């Protein structure tokens, strides 16, 4: 209890984050499985399995309160917060999406159209890359990286994937 209070005082003085910041608090003290890619997701983004992410909504002498991305509220003892790696999320993240394309669809025939559509998306923030990431006997996997002025990558990745489905699937004819 005393450790939480000293940590609360230190957090108030040092201010590694402020109220309304979007953060990810990662520490060895939270339970969690070892990070591994789930087959459902076809991306190489970092998997955050041993922490909590969301908006800071309160800081008291004992607890830091976070509204999680899913809407729940978590109160983390300040003694744990002070020992944690704190990632402060700011708008301007790199979103990446991977998509499998059959080899009979030429990369050169689709890459410029993909770039045009990604650059036209809302909140696009000036950085775009597309290249072949992997190849199999019958297909290749394109990797798209683009910078967007948003905090969370999942909605933008979904928008990119929707665009890729609409562009590439009709070509499979």
C-alpha positions in Angstrom: 0.0 0.0 0.0 2.8 2.4 0.9 4.6 1.5 -2.3 1.5 2.6 -4.3 1.4 5.9 -2.5 5.0 6.7 -3.1 4.6 5.7 -6.7 1.5 7.9 -7.0 3.5 10.9 -5.8 6.3 10.1 -8.2 3.9 9.7 -11.1 2.3 13.1 -10.2 5.7 14.8 -10.2 7.4 13.0 -13.1 4.2 12.9 -15.3 5.2 10.2 -17.8 1.6 10.5 -19.2 -1.3 12.9 -18.7 -5.0 12.4 -18.3 -6.6 11.7 -21.7 -3.4 10.2 -23.2 -3.8 6.9 -25.0 -1.3 4.5 -23.5 -0.2 0.9 -23.4 1.2 -0.2 -20.1 3.3 -3.3 -20.3 4.9 -5.1 -17.4 6.1 -8.5 -16.3 3.6 -8.3 -13.4 0.6 -8.8 -15.6 -0.4 -12.3 -16.5 -0.5 -13.2 -20.1 0.4 -15.9 -22.6 3.6 -15.7 -24.7 2.9 -13.6 -27.7 2.3 -15.7 -30.9 0.6 -14.9 -34.1 -2.9 -16.3 -34.3 -3.8 -18.0 -37.6 -6.9 -15.8 -37.9 -4.7 -12.7 -38.4 -2.4 -12.4 -41.4 -0.1 -9.6 -40.2 3.2 -9.2 -38.5 2.2 -6.4 -36.1 3.3 -6.5 -32.5 1.0 -8.5 -30.3 0.4 -6.9 -26.9 -0.4 -9.7 -24.6 1.0 -8.7 -21.2 -0.5 -5.3 -20.6 -3.4 -2.9 -20.8 -4.1 -0.3 -23.4 -6.5 2.6 -23.4 -7.2 6.1 -22.3 -5.9 7.4 -19.0 -9.0 8.7 -17.2 -7.6 9.1 -13.6 -4.6 9.2 -11.4 -4.9 9.0 -7.6 -2.4 8.4 -4.8 -3.0 4.6 -5.1 -4.2 3.8 -8.6 -4.0 4.8 -12.3 -7.3 4.4 -14.0 -7.5 3.4 -17.7 -10.6 3.1 -19.9 -9.6 0.1 -22.0 -10.0 0.0 -25.8 -13.0 -2.4 -25.3 -14.7 0.0 -22.9 -13.9 -1.6 -19.5 -12.3 0.3 -16.7 -9.1 -1.0 -15.1 -7.4 0.5 -12.0 -3.7 -0.4 -11.9 -1.8 0.0 -8.6 0.7 2.8 -9.0 3.6 0.6 -7.8 3.1 -1.5 -10.9 2.7 1.5 -13.2 5.9 3.0 -12.1 7.8 -0.2 -13.0 6.1 -0.6 -16.3 7.1 0.2 -19.9 4.6 2.9 -20.9 3.9 3.4 -24.6 2.1 6.6 -25.3 0.1 6.3 -28.4 -0.1 9.4 -30.7 -1.8 9.8 -34.0 0.5 9.0 -36.8 1.0 5.2 -36.8 2.2 2.8 -39.5 -0.5 0.4 -40.5 0.5 -2.7 -42.3 -1.6 -5.2 -44.2 -0.7 -8.4 -46.0 -2.7 -10.0 -48.8 -2.2 -13.1 -50.9 -2.4 -12.6 -54.6 -2.4 -15.4 -57.3 0.7 -15.3 -59.4 -1.3 -14.9 -62.6 -2.2 -11.4 -61.4 1.0 -9.3 -62.0 2.3 -7.2 -59.1 3.1 -4.4 -61.6 -0.6 -4.4 -62.8 -2.0 -3.8 -59.3 0.6 -1.9 -57.3 -0.1 1.6 -58.6 -3.8 1.2 -58.2 -3.4 0.0 -54.6 -1.2 3.0 -53.9 -3.7 5.4 -55.4 -6.5 4.0 -53.3 -4.5 3.9 -50.1 -3.3 7.5 -50.6 -6.9 8.6 -51.1 -8.0 7.2 -47.8 -9.1 9.5 -45.0 -6.3 10.4 -42.5 -3.5 9.2 -44.9 -0.3 10.9 -43.5 2.3 10.8 -46.3 4.1 7.5 -46.1 3.4 4.5 -48.4 5.3 1.3 -49.2 4.2 -1.8 -51.1 6.2 -4.8 -52.0 6.2 -8.5 -52.3 6.8 -9.9 -48.8 6.7 -13.7 -49.5 6.0 -16.1 -52.3 4.6 -19.6 -52.7 4.3 -21.9 -55.6 1.1 -20.3 -56.9 0.8 -17.0 -55.1 2.7 -14.1 -53.6 2.0 -12.0 -50.6 2.0 -8.3 -50.8 2.8 -6.1 -47.8 1.4 -2.6 -47.6 2.6 -0.1 -45.1 1.1 3.3 -44.8 1.1 6.0 -42.2 -2.2 7.4 -41.0 -3.0 10.1 -38.5 -5.0 7.7 -36.2 -4.3 6.0 -32.9 -5.5 2.5 -33.5 -4.4 0.5 -36.6 -7.2 -2.1 -36.7 -9.9 0.0 -38.3 -7.5 1.3 -41.0 -6.2 -2.2 -41.6 -9.7 -3.3 -42.1 -10.3 -0.5 -44.6 -7.2 -1.5 -46.6 -8.2 -5.1 -46.6 -11.7 -4.2 -47.8 -10.1 -2.2 -50.6 -7.8 -5.1 -51.5 -10.7 -7.6 -51.6 -12.7 -5.3 -53.9 -9.8 -4.8 -56.2 -8.2 -8.2 -56.4 -11.0 -10.7 -55.9 -12.8 -9.8 -59.2 -9.5 -10.3 -61.1 -9.5 -14.0 -60.0 -12.5 -14.5 -62.2 
